[in-house]
Amino acid sequence: MALFDTLLEVDDQMVNWLLHASPTNQAERVKMKHVFALRGDLDDLLNELVAQRIKLSIAPLAEETARLNSIAGEMKRVEATIETVDKVLAIAGTAVEICRKLVAAVA
């Protein structure tokens, strides 16, 4: 299923960013911790979706799919440096928001 695979792709890209970005001051460390927290939220929500994958496959989610494809493309283009932390936070927040909608749709 494309939607689920795209969520996993965004998650993988976030992990890659976290592995390569290096904060140089306290403000960047705080933002990076926020990325870690959002990635944890996304991981928890993905686990819920795995349990509901069959229901998700038939849900009418065209708008969410389009938004997710858009942010997945953005995440692929984000350089894995701490200077891009604000962009990663925005992408991660959107991914978590979409994933929460999906979990609610199949609950």
C-alpha positions in Angstrom: 0.0 0.0 0.0 1.5 3.3 -1.1 0.3 5.4 1.8 1.8 3.1 4.4 5.1 2.7 2.4 5.4 6.5 2.2 5.0 6.8 5.9 7.7 4.3 6.4 9.9 6.1 3.9 9.5 9.4 5.8 10.3 7.6 9.1 13.5 6.2 7.5 14.5 9.6 6.2 14.0 11.1 9.7 16.2 8.4 11.2 18.9 9.1 8.5 18.7 12.9 9.3 19.0 12.2 13.1 22.1 10.0 12.5 23.9 12.6 10.5 22.9 16.0 11.9 25.1 17.3 14.7 23.9 20.1 17.0 26.5 22.7 17.9 24.7 24.6 20.6 21.9 24.3 23.2 19.1 25.7 21.0 20.0 23.1 18.3 20.1 20.3 20.8 16.6 21.3 22.0 15.3 21.3 18.5 16.9 18.0 17.8 15.3 16.5 20.9 12.0 17.7 19.5 12.7 15.8 16.2 13.5 12.7 18.3 10.2 13.1 20.2 8.2 13.5 17.0 9.9 10.5 15.4 8.9 8.5 18.5 5.3 9.6 18.1 5.4 8.6 14.5 6.8 5.2 15.4 4.1 4.6 17.9 1.4 5.6 15.4 2.9 3.4 12.7 2.7 0.5 15.1 -1.0 1.2 15.5 -1.5 1.4 11.8 0.3 -2.0 11.3 -2.4 -3.5 13.4 -5.1 -1.9 11.3 -3.5 -2.2 7.8 -6.4 -4.0 6.2 -8.9 -1.3 7.3 -6.4 1.4 6.1 -6.1 -0.1 2.7 -9.8 0.6 1.9 -10.1 4.0 3.6 -10.7 7.0 1.4 -7.6 9.0 2.1 -6.7 10.9 -1.1 -6.0 14.2 0.5 -3.7 12.7 3.2 -1.9 10.6 0.5 -1.2 13.7 -1.5 0.1 15.7 1.5 2.2 12.7 2.6 3.7 12.3 -0.9 4.6 16.0 -0.8 6.4 15.9 2.5 8.1 12.6 1.6 9.6 14.4 -1.4 10.7 17.3 0.8 12.3 15.0 3.3 14.4 13.3 0.6 15.7 16.7 -0.4 16.6 17.9 3.1 20.3 17.9 3.7 21.1 15.9 6.8 22.7 18.8 8.8 21.5 20.6 11.9 20.9 23.7 9.8 17.8 22.0 8.4 16.3 21.2 11.8 13.4 23.6 11.4 12.4 22.1 8.1 12.7 18.6 9.6 10.5 19.6 12.5 7.9 20.9 10.1 8.0 17.7 8.0 7.9 15.5 11.1 5.0 17.4 12.6 3.0 17.0 9.4 3.8 13.3 9.2 2.6 12.8 12.8 -0.5 14.8 12.1 -1.3 12.7 9.0 -0.6 9.5 10.9 -2.9 10.5 13.7 -5.7 11.1 11.2 -5.1 7.7 9.7 -5.2 6.0 13.1 -8.5 7.8 13.8 -9.9 6.8 10.5 -9.4 3.1 11.1 -10.2 3.1 14.8 
